[in-house]
Amino acid sequence: MTRRGLLTALLSAAALTASGCVTVHGEQALVPSATRPEAATALKDFLVTYNKAEQAYDARLLDAVVAGPYGDGKKAGLRTLKALKPGGNTKFKPLVLSDASFVIPKATGWPRFFVANTDSNRDTGTSKASSRVMLVFTKFAADLPWKVTYVAVLMPQEVPAFTTDPQGWAEPLDPHATDLAIAPAELSKRYTAYLADGRPNGFAPGDETTGRRAVRARYADKPGMTTQWIDQPLDAGAYLPIGLRTQNGGGFVFFSSRHVEQQKIDKSVKGAKLPTSASLRALITGTADTTLVREFLSAQTVSVPPAGPAGAKALFLSRTQALVSAQGS
């Protein structure tokens, strides 16, 4: 199974105890976002609910354990599968995430997050068997559950060494950090602006930057059909960028974006037709006669170098895009 295929298959004031923390009160104390046992329990709870939802193709079950770009994309996918196969997944194989380690930063206030670094059974026996599934768990308030907001599948060499204190707690990135080539809070704005106009923006060339613009250029105007895109930043609420400091002085960041694609055909041109598929027909509203508008949510994982060196650019490590709505007219 390919890395994208695996990710699609996956396609979401405390009193701290004796795991190296002290008991504190108040929302402004700097404390680990979770204890290690709490993180392990959150991962276990996620897997139980995820597997129930996958087997039944029931997106509603996921509301308790997913949010943000991962949650939106995964739930849309399950709604589509439910429409195609109302009886659920008759060939269901439970997802197992093993060999888990947890990157837990210290934080004040809410939301808080941690990252689970795991191995999946979905790629066993393939050339990608050593890949790591990185899940970002976010908690938005003290009385709310942990929810998976981002998921990325990376090769081991793509997972950086994180900065930690003597107790092993990680360091979160300030969203407005000035010592990085791009501040986490600016990533979504810069990326969507680059896709729209192509102006230099601090990202390294690659499939998701220069390559993506090249693909769009090839498909923008074809005989009988034109395609246009609107790219919008997502950087608030459950779509906040999530970042950790790395030992090289840079950062490892997850961020979100929204992409709307509009395709129009000229029916007078022989052979001109809008793209269709069973999964698209299960999700679409309206009738796609001459126009199809599709909305995608995208989640990106990037390595951001320290500020300073000339030409230092953020490097894409992972990007997933999920169709969340479609409308025809």
N, C-alpha and C positions, 0 to 999 in steps of 0.2 A: 504494500500500500504506500502511495506517495505521501510526502509530508502534508500537502494540501488535503489529500484524501483523509488522512488521520484527523486533521483538524476539523474537516467537515463532519466526520463521524462524532467528534466531541461537541460539534456545533448544533454574555455567570463561576463617666468616672467609674473605673473598675477597681475592685479589690483584687490585687494580684497575689499569687501564692508562691510556694517555695521553689519555683523554678529559677531562682536567681533574682527575683523582683521583691520589692517591699510593698506592703499595703499602703495605699494612698487614698486620699479623698479629694474631690474637686476635679473640674474639667481641664485645668491648666497645668497639672503636674506632668512632667516628662516621664513617661512610663512605656514599657513595651506594649505594642498594639494588642498583643495576645500572649498568653502563656503558651509554651510548646504543647502541653496536653490539650489546650483549647484549640490550637491550630489543627492538631491531629483529629480531634473530634469533628471539627468543621469539615475537613476533607472526607471523613467517613460518612457524615450526614449528607453531604453533597452527592456522594456516590450512590447511596441508597435511593435517594429521590430521583437522581438522574436515570438510574437503571429502570425504575418503575415507569418513569415518563417515556423513556425510549421504547420499552416493550409495548406500552399501550398507545404510543403516539399521542400522548395527552400533554399538551403544552401547559395546561393549567397547573399541573403538579409542579412545574419548574418555578412558578412564581415564588416559592418559598426559599429557593436556593440560587437563583440567578438574577442578574440585573445588568444595566448598561449595554454596551454593544454586543457582548457575548450573549446576554439574555435575550435581547431583541431578535438577534439572528437565529438563535437556536429555537426559540418558540415559534418563529415564523416557519422554520423548516418542519417542525413537528405538526403544525397546523396543515401544511401542505400534504405531508405524508398521511395524516389522518383522513383528509379528503380523498386521497387516492386508495388508501387501504384502511377502511373503517375498523377492521378487525384487529388492527395493530400489527406488530412485527412478529410473524410466525417463525422467523429464523433468528430470533433474538439471541445475542451472545453478550452477557454482561460485561461492562467495562470494568477493568481492574487497573487501579493506579497504585503501584508498589514502589519500594525503594524511595520513600518520600523523605525529603529534607525541607526545612522551613527557613525562609529568610524573613525575619521579623524585625521591623524597625521600631525605634522609640518614637512616640508622638505625643502631642497634646491635643485635646479636643477631638472633634469628629469631623469628617469620617476618618477611620483608621483602616489600615490594610496590612496584609502580609502576602508573601508569595510561596506557593508550594511547588517544589521541583520534584517531578515524579517520572516513573517509567510506566508506559502503557502496554497492555497485552494486545492492543490492536495491530501492532507492527511486528509481533514475534515472528521470526523466521524470514524476515525481509531484509533488504539492504539497509533499511532505516531502523533496525531493531535497537540501535543504541540511542535513538533520539529521546529527548526529554520533553515532557509536557509540563509547561509552566502555567500555573493557575493563580490569578490574582483574586484573593478574597477580600472583600470590602465590607465594613460594618459602618452604617450611617448614623447610628445612635446607640446609646448604652443598652436600650431595651429592644433592639432589633437584631435579627439573626445575621450571621455571616453569609454573604452572597458572592458568587463568582461573577466578576465583571469583565475580565479579560482572560483569554487562553491563547498561548502561543506554543507551537511545536518547533523546537530548536535542536540542532546537533550539539553534542557536549562541548565542542570547542567554541560555540557561539554563546554559551552561558558564561558571563564574566565572573571574576573574583570580586565579591562585594566587600565594601568597607565595613568593618565591625569593631565594636569596642571590646574590652577585655572579657566581658561576659557573653560575647557572641551576638549582641544585638546590632542590627544593621542601621544604616543612616539613610533616612528618606531625603529626597531632593526637595529643596525649596522650589515651588513652581516658577518662581521669578529669579532663579539663581543667575547671577551675572558672571560666574566663572566658568560657564559652559558655552560651547559654540552656539547653541540655541537653548534658550530657557524652555523647560517643559511646557509652560503655559503658552508658548508661542508656536509649538510644533504643529498643531492642527491648523492654525491660521496660515502659517507659512506653506504647509503642504498643499492645502486646498488652493491657495493663491498661485502656487507654482503650477498645479495642474491646469488652472484656468489661463494663465498668461505665459508660462514658461520662463519667467525671469529668474535669474540666479537667487537661491534662497538658503543655501547652506546644507543641502542634501547631496550625498555622493551619487554619481551616475549609477544606474542599475535598472532592474526590471520594473520596480515600482515608481521610478522617477522618470528618467529619460526614456526608458522602454515603454512606460505606460502612455506617455505623450505621443510616442511614435505609433503605437497601436491605434490610438484615437485618430491620429491624422490619416491613417489608412482607411478607417471606417466612417469618417465624417461625411463624405460625399461619395455615394455609390450610385450606379444607375438606378433611378427610380426611388431612391431612399436617402434621406439625410438624417444624421444623428447629431444631437447637441447634448452638452453636459452642463450641469450646475453643481459645483462643489462647495460644500458648506462646512465650516468648522464646528466641532462639537467639543466643548471643554468645560461643561458645568454639570452639577448634580452627579448622577451615576456615570457620566461621561468624562469626569475629571481625568487629566493625565496622572498616571501613577509612576513614580520614579524612585530609583535607589542609587546611591553613590557607589561608584566602583573604585577599586584600588588604584587605578591609573589616573584618578582625579576627575574622571568623566562621569557619565550617567547612563543608566539602563532604564528606558522609559516606554510605557504603554500609553498610546493615545488613540482618540477616536475621530471619525469624520463621517459626513453624510454625502452621498453622491446620487444625483438624480439624472437619469438618462432618458431623453425623449427621441423617439424614432418616428419619422413621418414618411409615408410612401406616396408616390404619384401613381394612381391606379391606371393612368393612361399608358404607363410604361409596361410593356409586356414582361411578365415574370416578376414584377415588383410585389413583394409580400412581406408582412411583418413576421418576425421570428415567433414561433409558437412551440410549446412543449406541453406534455401532460402536467408537469409540475407548475408551469406558468398558468395554464388554464385553471388549475385548482386554486390559485391565489388571486387571479385578476378580478377586478370589478369593472363593469361596463363591457362594451363590445369593441374589440380592437379592429376597427374597420380601416382607418387610415393613420391612426396615431396610437402609439404605445408609450406610456410613461412608467418607468420602473424606478423605485427608490431602493438604494442599497445603504447599509451601514457597514463601515469599514473599521477594523481594529489593526493598529500597527505597533510593532515593537522595534525600537531603534537603539543603537549605541551612539551616544552623543559624546564627542571628545571634549577635553578642556578647552576653554577659550584661549586665544593667543596665537598658536602657530598659524602662519599664513596658509590658507587653503584647507584647514581642518573642517571636515564635513560630517554630518550625521549619517550613519550607515543603517539602511533597512536590514533587519534580521528576519522579520516575519510580517506578512500582511494577509488578512483574510477579509473577504467581502461577502455579505449575506444579503440576499434579496428579502426585503421586508414588506413591500407592497407593490402593486401594479394596477394601472388603470388604463383602459382602452377607450377610444372614442372614434 
